[in-house]
Amino acid sequence: MKVAVVTGASRGIGEAIARALAEEGYALAIGARSVERLKKLAEELGGEVFYHHLDVSRPESVEEFANKTIERFGKVDVVVANAGLGYFGRLEELGEEEFHEMIEVNLLGMWRTIKAFLRNLKETNGVVVAVTSDVSARLLPYGGGYTATKWAARALVKTFQIENPDVRFFELRPGAVDTYFGGSKPGKPKEKGFLKPEEVAEAVKYLLRLPKDVRVEELMLRSMYQKPEY
Ligand SMILES: NC(=O)c1ccc[n+]([C@@H]2O[C@H](COP(=O)([O-])OP(=O)(O)OC[C@H]3O[C@@H](n4cnc5c(N)ncnc54)[C@H](OP(=O)(O)O)[C@@H]3O)[C@@H](O)[C@H]2O)c1
């Protein structure tokens, strides 16, 4: 049985990816800070699901999550580094704490997650799905701090790929998605340009079904109602 790790699986895109991978027959290790939500999801999915508290902004939390995952399953085939958050507004009004949190979670959290599982991923010739954003290579006024963390995360993922050719790194770059992101709530109309998290999860299923010698280095997907900006 293949084993997939999903960070930030308590809601939104991560939850949808966890559901999709459970349907595909993966054993799952899911992490986030909201353990009650993870527990509920694990119970609902049934089967081989390990859930554990994870705060990717704390190195020791990532280490513990990785160690317990390996103790439970003995290996990892896929790591979906998805945990992330965004604060928005004019750059000069972005608070120090908010900017630091985005760097800790979106950038350092992704780095910690990938490096914690890298040895195991090499053993299985595994896959990293790094959830960045369509803004990982474009500009977004009033989202400069968030955008900077995603550009940096993109640089990190590409460098991991160069240094580790035996692991495949997929950079997943969604446009706007209807989740809790940025303090919003799900239920936003499709016509406003939001993808559903299940649609993003469908793309992940597609990526993971491809033959092992195919490396999709990045995939940007956006609703047809979102303005095409580059
Ligand atoms: N929604 C969009 O429009 C959009 C577009 C492009 C990219 N993205 C990216 O997609 C990813 C998922 O976002 P989403 O839209 O699904 O947002 P969401 O609904 O707010 O979910 C965010 C997830 O990240 C987790 N998380 C946040 N901080 C964490 C931390 N310190 N440690 C561990 N987990 C943490 C949250 O869990 P807990 O709070 O329980 O820890 C939650 O499960 C993010 O990387 C985001 O940047 C989102």
The ligand as a MOL file (V3000), in Angstrom:
LIG
                    3D

  0  0  0     0  0            999 V3000
M  V30 BEGIN CTAB
M  V30 COUNTS 48 52 0 0 0
M  V30 BEGIN ATOM
M  V30 1 N -7.3550 29.2230 -1.2670 0
M  V30 2 C -6.6390 29.8060 -2.2060 0
M  V30 3 O -7.1120 30.7050 -2.9250 0
M  V30 4 C -5.2260 29.3510 -2.4670 0
M  V30 5 C -4.6680 29.6320 -3.7170 0
M  V30 6 C -3.3670 29.2090 -3.9980 0
M  V30 7 C -2.6460 28.5220 -3.0430 0
M  V30 8 N -3.1980 28.2660 -1.8290 0 CHG=1
M  V30 9 C -2.3770 27.5380 -0.8650 0
M  V30 10 O -3.0060 26.3180 -0.5600 0
M  V30 11 C -2.6150 25.8790 0.7470 0
M  V30 12 C -3.8500 25.5040 1.5470 0
M  V30 13 O -4.6660 26.6590 1.7150 0
M  V30 14 P -6.2530 26.5870 1.7790 0
M  V30 15 O -6.7710 27.4400 0.7100 0
M  V30 16 O -6.7120 25.1820 1.8820 0 CHG=-1
M  V30 17 O -6.4990 27.3810 3.1620 0
M  V30 18 P -7.2770 26.9600 4.4960 0
M  V30 19 O -8.6350 26.4740 4.1860 0
M  V30 20 O -7.1140 28.1270 5.4000 0
M  V30 21 O -6.4100 25.7320 5.0560 0
M  V30 22 C -5.0860 25.9260 5.4900 0
M  V30 23 C -4.5540 24.6490 6.1130 0
M  V30 24 O -3.1940 24.8900 6.5320 0
M  V30 25 C -3.0790 24.5040 7.8950 0
M  V30 26 N -2.0660 25.2950 8.5960 0
M  V30 27 C -1.9850 26.6280 8.7330 0
M  V30 28 N -0.9400 26.9540 9.5110 0
M  V30 29 C -0.3530 25.7800 9.8750 0
M  V30 30 C 0.7620 25.4390 10.6840 0
M  V30 31 N 1.4870 26.3780 11.3140 0
M  V30 32 N 1.0900 24.1300 10.8210 0
M  V30 33 C 0.3610 23.1770 10.2150 0
M  V30 34 N -0.7160 23.4330 9.4550 0
M  V30 35 C -1.0620 24.7190 9.2930 0
M  V30 36 C -4.4660 24.6960 8.4900 0
M  V30 37 O -4.6500 23.8360 9.5950 0
M  V30 38 P -4.6540 24.2850 11.1470 0
M  V30 39 O -5.1640 25.6890 11.2140 0
M  V30 40 O -5.5280 23.2660 11.7640 0
M  V30 41 O -3.2290 24.1580 11.5680 0
M  V30 42 C -5.3440 24.2360 7.3340 0
M  V30 43 O -5.4950 22.8480 7.3500 0
M  V30 44 C -1.7960 27.0300 1.3400 0
M  V30 45 O -0.4230 26.7460 1.1920 0
M  V30 46 C -2.1880 28.2220 0.4750 0
M  V30 47 O -1.1790 29.2030 0.4350 0
M  V30 48 C -4.4740 28.6490 -1.5220 0
M  V30 END ATOM
M  V30 BEGIN BOND
M  V30 1 1 1 2
M  V30 2 2 2 3
M  V30 3 1 2 4
M  V30 4 1 4 5
M  V30 5 2 4 48
M  V30 6 2 5 6
M  V30 7 1 6 7
M  V30 8 2 7 8
M  V30 9 1 8 9
M  V30 10 1 8 48
M  V30 11 1 9 10
M  V30 12 1 9 46
M  V30 13 1 10 11
M  V30 14 1 11 12
M  V30 15 1 11 44
M  V30 16 1 12 13
M  V30 17 1 13 14
M  V30 18 2 14 15
M  V30 19 1 14 16
M  V30 20 1 14 17
M  V30 21 1 17 18
M  V30 22 2 18 19
M  V30 23 1 18 20
M  V30 24 1 18 21
M  V30 25 1 21 22
M  V30 26 1 22 23
M  V30 27 1 23 24
M  V30 28 1 23 42
M  V30 29 1 24 25
M  V30 30 1 25 26
M  V30 31 1 25 36
M  V30 32 1 26 27
M  V30 33 1 26 35
M  V30 34 2 27 28
M  V30 35 1 28 29
M  V30 36 1 29 30
M  V30 37 2 29 35
M  V30 38 1 30 31
M  V30 39 2 30 32
M  V30 40 1 32 33
M  V30 41 2 33 34
M  V30 42 1 34 35
M  V30 43 1 36 37
M  V30 44 1 36 42
M  V30 45 1 37 38
M  V30 46 2 38 39
M  V30 47 1 38 40
M  V30 48 1 38 41
M  V30 49 1 42 43
M  V30 50 1 44 45
M  V30 51 1 44 46
M  V30 52 1 46 47
M  V30 END BOND
M  V30 END CTAB
M  END
